[in-house]
Amino acid sequence: MRLTLAKLLLGPLLILQGRHVRATALRLPEAAGERSRDGGVLRLLIVGDSSAAGVGAAHQDEALAGCLARALATRLGDPVGWQLIATSGHRSNQALAALQAADVGAADVLITSLGVNDVVDQVPPQEALAALDAIDAHAREHAGVRLSVHCAAPPMQSFPLLPQPLRWFFGRQAARFNAALAAQTRGQALRRVVHLPEAMQRNAAALMAADGFHPGPRGYALWAEALADQIVAALPQVANRSTT
């Protein structure tokens, strides 16, 4: 109710600020490098938007995919393979279409990094969550995924790029998306929601790239460590489910 009222009262200002940000924001490229890598003990399928694609990092080795594969390999003692299907600007429904059109290899774990563009484009949470459900179902059916890890939307109220009150408004919308995502996946043991680590929540601006909107290499490394901890903790449960 409060957000709806704020949108009505602040609508013209929010629209003007949004247009200004789009027109003046520094546009960084997606990280260079390969979009897949062979591995041994575990295989990842990463689906998402610009953060999944590594915007803010020069190369995939220092972006989410490369950092996560290394973090998991360190914990598991064996190389980890991955495939990345991610495009800057994608909302959840566009990421679903990209996944459906891709030649997807076998994978054990799905990681999604989506939600920011749904918030920015004012997609109703239930529409975005329906697309995430479909991504999960497609990955299980076509890649053999057994565990899905959904990254929560970041704390947009801390993004330096965004002026106030747009920053506050998007922060509240991101929190609303995260609450809906948590409710949607509650009770599904092999679907987990992982928030950014506390250090990124507390000091997001210092860990961002020059554009003030995406993680920099240090931010990607911290994010990957938090995801790796969650994935490794869930693996025994995955193994138990697969043998019953």
Protein Blocks (a to p, Z undefined) as FASTA:
>chain_A
ZZmmmmmmmmmmmmmmmmmmmmmpccddddeddfbdcdfkbccdddddfklnopaiabfk
lmmklmmmmmmmmmnopacdddddddehiafklmmmmmmmpccdddfbdcddehjlmmmn
opafklmmmmmmmmmmmmmmmnopabdcddddddfklgmklccfklmmmmmmmmmmmmmm
mmmmgoiakbccddddfklmmmmmmmpcfkopaccfklmmmmmmmmmmmmmmmmmmmmmm
mmZZ
